Amino acid sequence: MTHPHQVGSHRIAPRRVSFDWRETPLHWIPDEPTATHVMNVLHLLLPAGERWFVKVFKEALPLVRDEALLRDVKGFMGQEATHSVQHAYVLDHLAEQGLDTTPYTRHIDFFFDSLLGDTPPFGLPLSQREWLRFRLSLIAAVEQFTAVLGNWILHADGLDRADPDPVMLDLLRWHGAEEVEHRAVAFDMYQHCGGEGAGRYARRVLGMAVTAPVLLYLWGWGTRYLIRNDPPLAGRLRYTLRHHNRAVAKGLLPSWGELGSAVPRYLGRSYHPSKEGSLRRAVDYLATSPAARAAAGAIGRTALA
């Protein structure tokens, strides 16, 4: 299978960014603890999740017979590995501020390492190839949501108006821009590895049917955990839909409609993720991101040395 929309087009490559968290407050959106912690769930899920993406893709690499796709997949893997490391640093920063996330993240580690590990759990009668295809379908479905979230944060004027911590906003927009940049790679990989051959469209439906509710559950659980264990809040706040929807109305979080509409789009038989978001907007942000610019400058200085 060839990938004409990618051949000769934008090159996907990791940016070796770094962030200085020393001045970032626990509530990095001032006076908005609910919005802050809904966003902070990303730091809980992504270190283990993106390590798992890379691990599954490594397993699938021998199946790739398309040079353009192979190049993009390797770029995707490099970007995801960098995302995992940078979000893990935020967990260290939260711990330094008295918010220990390990009681939650150890469940996430178990979920990815054991339930979605190298072999099917619970003795499921699946071949290794079918188990690999199923996990690729999950990654493609997750990447649908990360592309939608990435596109949202690149346009989130409400966040700018809230005067958030600039380092955290740059982390999230750098990450979001790279999610838009590589939005089609996981889907192409899934298809290339036999994801929808011989009329197996049902596998794409199953992948999304598992992914969407599990993500919703993990996100709600993570937000409740963070708010309940936030030292300054001292148990004075609970996570409620009323508080969440108030943050949505201020433009601090994506709307339920924006997230929910991603599902029927993805399930359209002619759908391709290259339709999600604007590559131009993503590339424009990466050209101005303080962290991405610093990383590019470091590479340039190394090359000149």
C-alpha positions as CSV (number, residue, x, y, z in Angstrom):
1,M,0.0,0.0,0.0
2,T,1.4,3.4,-0.9
3,H,0.6,6.6,0.9
4,P,0.4,9.4,-1.7
5,H,-0.7,12.0,0.7
6,Q,2.6,11.7,2.5
7,V,5.1,11.0,-0.2
8,G,7.3,14.0,-0.7
9,S,5.4,16.0,1.9
10,H,6.1,17.3,5.3
11,R,8.8,15.3,7.2
12,I,7.9,14.1,10.7
13,A,10.9,14.3,13.1
14,P,11.2,14.5,16.9
15,R,12.3,17.8,18.5
16,R,14.5,17.3,21.6
17,V,12.7,20.0,23.7
18,S,13.2,20.7,27.4
19,F,11.1,22.8,29.8
20,D,12.0,24.6,33.1
21,W,9.3,23.8,35.6
22,R,10.8,25.7,38.6
23,E,8.4,28.7,38.3
24,T,5.3,26.8,37.3
25,P,2.6,26.9,40.0
26,L,0.4,23.9,40.9
27,H,-2.6,25.7,39.6
28,W,-1.1,26.8,36.3
29,I,-4.4,28.3,35.1
30,P,-4.9,30.9,37.8
31,D,-8.0,30.4,40.0
32,E,-9.1,27.5,37.8
33,P,-8.3,24.2,39.7
34,T,-10.8,22.1,37.8
35,A,-9.6,23.2,34.3
36,T,-6.0,22.8,35.5
37,H,-6.5,19.3,36.7
38,V,-8.6,18.1,33.8
39,M,-5.6,19.1,31.6
40,N,-3.1,17.6,34.0
41,V,-4.6,14.2,33.5
42,L,-2.5,14.2,30.2
43,H,0.6,14.0,32.4
44,L,-0.9,10.9,34.2
45,L,-1.8,9.0,31.0
46,L,0.8,9.9,28.5
47,P,4.1,8.7,29.9
48,A,3.0,5.1,30.0
49,G,0.7,5.4,27.1
50,E,3.2,6.8,24.7
51,R,5.9,4.3,25.8
52,W,3.3,1.6,24.9
53,F,2.7,3.2,21.5
54,V,6.4,3.0,20.7
55,K,6.7,-0.6,21.9
56,V,3.7,-1.8,19.8
57,F,5.0,0.1,16.7
58,K,8.5,-1.5,17.2
59,E,6.7,-4.9,17.1
60,A,5.0,-3.9,13.9
61,L,8.0,-2.4,12.1
62,P,8.9,-5.7,10.3
63,L,5.5,-5.6,8.6
64,V,6.1,-2.2,6.9
65,R,6.8,-2.5,3.2
66,D,6.4,1.2,2.3
67,E,9.4,3.4,2.6
68,A,7.5,6.6,3.0
69,L,5.3,5.1,5.7
70,L,8.4,3.6,7.4
71,R,10.0,7.1,7.5
72,D,6.9,8.6,9.0
73,V,6.5,5.8,11.6
74,K,10.1,6.3,12.8
75,G,9.4,10.0,13.1
76,F,6.2,9.3,15.0
77,M,8.0,6.9,17.4
78,G,10.6,9.6,18.1
79,Q,8.0,12.2,18.8
80,E,6.0,10.0,21.0
81,A,9.1,8.9,23.0
82,T,9.9,12.6,23.6
83,H,6.3,13.4,24.7
84,S,6.5,10.5,27.2
85,V,9.7,11.9,28.8
86,Q,8.5,15.5,29.0
87,H,5.2,14.7,30.6
88,A,6.9,12.4,33.1
89,Y,9.0,15.4,34.2
90,V,5.7,17.2,35.0
91,L,4.8,14.4,37.3
92,D,8.1,15.0,39.2
93,H,7.2,18.6,39.5
94,L,3.7,17.8,40.9
95,A,5.4,15.5,43.4
96,E,7.7,18.3,44.5
97,Q,4.6,20.4,45.2
98,G,3.1,17.7,47.4
99,L,0.8,16.0,44.8
100,D,2.0,12.4,44.5
101,T,0.5,10.7,41.4
102,T,2.0,7.2,41.8
103,P,-1.1,5.6,43.4
104,Y,-2.9,6.5,40.1
105,T,-0.1,6.0,37.6
106,R,0.7,2.5,38.8
107,H,-2.8,1.5,37.6
108,I,-2.0,3.1,34.3
109,D,1.3,1.2,34.1
110,F,-0.5,-2.1,34.8
111,F,-3.2,-1.3,32.1
112,F,-0.6,-0.8,29.4
113,D,2.1,-3.2,30.4
114,S,-0.1,-6.2,31.4
115,L,-3.6,-5.8,30.0
116,L,-2.3,-4.5,26.6
117,G,1.1,-6.2,26.8
118,D,2.8,-8.6,24.4
119,T,0.3,-11.4,24.7
120,P,-3.5,-11.3,24.9
121,P,-4.8,-11.2,28.5
122,F,-7.2,-13.6,30.2
123,G,-6.3,-16.3,27.7
124,L,-8.1,-14.6,24.8
125,P,-7.9,-16.9,21.7
126,L,-6.1,-14.5,19.4
127,S,-3.0,-15.1,17.4
128,Q,0.0,-12.8,17.9
129,R,-0.7,-11.1,14.6
130,E,-4.4,-10.5,15.4
131,W,-3.4,-9.2,18.9
132,L,-1.0,-6.8,17.2
133,R,-3.6,-5.6,14.8
134,F,-6.1,-5.0,17.6
135,R,-3.5,-2.9,19.6
136,L,-2.7,-0.9,16.4
137,S,-6.5,-0.2,16.1
138,L,-6.5,1.1,19.6
139,I,-3.5,3.4,18.9
140,A,-5.2,4.7,15.7
141,A,-8.4,5.5,17.7
142,V,-6.4,7.2,20.5
143,E,-4.6,9.3,17.9
144,Q,-7.9,10.5,16.6
145,F,-8.6,12.1,19.9
146,T,-5.1,13.5,20.3
147,A,-5.3,15.1,16.9
148,V,-8.6,16.7,17.9
149,L,-7.2,17.9,21.3
150,G,-4.0,19.1,19.5
151,N,-6.1,21.1,17.1
152,W,-8.2,22.5,19.9
153,I,-5.3,23.8,22.0
154,L,-3.7,25.5,19.0
155,H,-6.9,27.6,18.7
156,A,-7.7,27.9,22.4
157,D,-7.9,31.7,22.8
158,G,-9.7,31.2,26.1
159,L,-6.6,29.7,27.6
160,D,-4.6,32.8,26.5
161,R,-7.1,35.1,28.2
162,A,-6.8,33.1,31.4
163,D,-3.1,34.1,31.8
164,P,-1.8,30.5,32.2
165,D,1.8,29.6,33.1
166,P,3.6,30.1,29.8
167,V,5.9,27.1,30.2
168,M,2.9,24.7,30.6
169,L,1.0,26.3,27.8
170,D,4.1,25.9,25.5
171,L,4.4,22.2,26.5
172,L,0.8,21.5,25.7
173,R,0.8,23.5,22.4
174,W,4.1,22.0,21.3
175,H,2.7,18.5,22.0
176,G,-0.6,19.4,20.4
177,A,1.1,20.7,17.3
178,E,3.1,17.5,16.9
179,E,-0.1,15.5,17.3
180,V,-1.6,17.4,14.4
181,E,1.6,17.0,12.5
182,H,1.6,13.2,12.7
183,R,-2.2,12.8,12.9
184,A,-2.4,10.2,10.1
185,V,0.6,8.0,10.9
186,A,-1.0,5.6,13.3
187,F,-4.1,5.1,11.1
188,D,-1.9,4.5,8.1
189,M,0.2,2.0,10.1
190,Y,-2.9,0.2,11.2
191,Q,-4.2,-0.1,7.7
192,H,-0.9,-1.1,6.2
193,C,-0.5,-4.0,8.7
194,G,-3.8,-5.5,7.5
195,G,-6.2,-3.6,9.8
196,E,-8.9,-3.4,7.3
197,G,-8.1,-6.1,4.7
198,A,-10.7,-8.6,3.7
199,G,-13.6,-6.6,4.9
200,R,-12.4,-6.2,8.5
201,Y,-13.9,-2.7,9.0
202,A,-15.4,-4.1,12.2
203,R,-12.0,-4.0,13.8
204,R,-11.9,-0.2,13.4
205,V,-15.3,0.0,15.0
206,L,-14.2,-2.2,17.8
207,G,-11.0,-0.2,18.4
208,M,-13.0,3.0,18.8
209,A,-15.7,1.2,20.8
210,V,-13.1,0.2,23.4
211,T,-11.0,3.4,23.3
212,A,-13.6,6.1,23.7
213,P,-15.3,4.8,26.9
214,V,-12.0,3.7,28.5
215,L,-10.4,7.2,27.8
216,L,-13.5,8.9,29.3
217,Y,-13.3,6.7,32.4
218,L,-9.6,7.1,32.9
219,W,-9.9,10.9,32.4
220,G,-12.7,11.3,35.0
221,W,-10.9,9.0,37.4
222,G,-7.6,11.0,37.0
223,T,-9.3,14.3,37.5
224,R,-11.0,13.2,40.6
225,Y,-7.7,11.8,41.9
226,L,-5.8,15.1,41.3
227,I,-8.5,17.3,42.8
228,R,-8.9,15.0,45.9
229,N,-5.1,15.0,46.5
230,D,-4.3,18.6,45.7
231,P,-2.7,20.0,48.9
232,P,-4.0,23.6,48.6
233,L,-7.5,22.4,48.0
234,A,-7.4,20.3,51.1
235,G,-10.6,18.4,50.2
236,R,-12.6,21.6,49.7
237,L,-13.4,20.9,46.0
238,R,-14.9,17.9,44.2
239,Y,-14.8,17.3,40.5
240,T,-18.3,17.8,39.1
241,L,-19.8,18.3,35.6
242,R,-21.0,21.7,36.7
243,H,-17.4,22.9,37.3
244,H,-16.2,21.1,34.2
245,N,-18.9,22.7,32.0
246,R,-18.1,26.1,33.5
247,A,-14.5,25.8,32.4
248,V,-15.7,24.7,28.9
249,A,-17.9,27.8,28.7
250,K,-14.8,30.0,29.4
251,G,-12.9,28.3,26.6
252,L,-10.5,26.6,29.0
253,L,-11.5,23.0,27.9
254,P,-12.8,21.5,24.7
255,S,-16.5,21.1,24.5
256,W,-18.2,17.7,24.7
257,G,-19.4,18.2,21.1
258,E,-15.9,18.7,19.8
259,L,-14.7,15.5,21.4
260,G,-17.8,13.4,20.7
261,S,-18.0,14.4,17.0
262,A,-14.6,12.9,16.5
263,V,-16.1,9.4,16.9
264,P,-18.6,9.4,13.9
265,R,-16.0,11.1,11.7
266,Y,-13.5,8.4,12.5
267,L,-16.0,5.7,11.7
268,G,-16.8,7.0,8.2
269,R,-15.7,4.4,5.7
270,S,-13.9,6.9,3.6
271,Y,-12.4,8.8,6.5
272,H,-8.7,9.6,6.7
273,P,-7.1,11.5,9.7
274,S,-5.2,13.9,7.4
275,K,-8.6,15.8,7.4
276,E,-8.1,16.6,11.1
277,G,-6.8,20.0,12.0
278,S,-4.4,22.2,10.0
279,L,-0.9,21.1,9.4
280,R,0.0,24.7,8.5
281,R,-1.3,25.9,11.9
282,A,0.8,23.2,13.6
283,V,3.9,24.0,11.7
284,D,3.5,27.7,12.3
285,Y,3.3,27.1,16.1
286,L,6.3,24.8,16.1
287,A,8.3,27.6,14.4
288,T,7.5,30.0,17.3
289,S,7.3,27.6,20.3
290,P,10.0,28.7,22.7
291,A,10.9,25.1,23.5
292,A,11.0,24.0,19.9
293,R,13.0,27.0,18.8
294,A,15.5,26.3,21.6
295,A,15.8,22.7,20.6
296,A,16.3,23.7,16.9
297,G,19.0,26.2,18.0
298,A,20.8,23.6,20.1
299,I,20.9,21.2,17.1
300,G,22.2,24.1,15.0
301,R,25.0,24.9,17.5
302,T,26.0,21.2,17.7
303,A,26.2,21.0,13.9
304,L,28.4,24.1,13.8
305,A,30.7,22.9,16.6
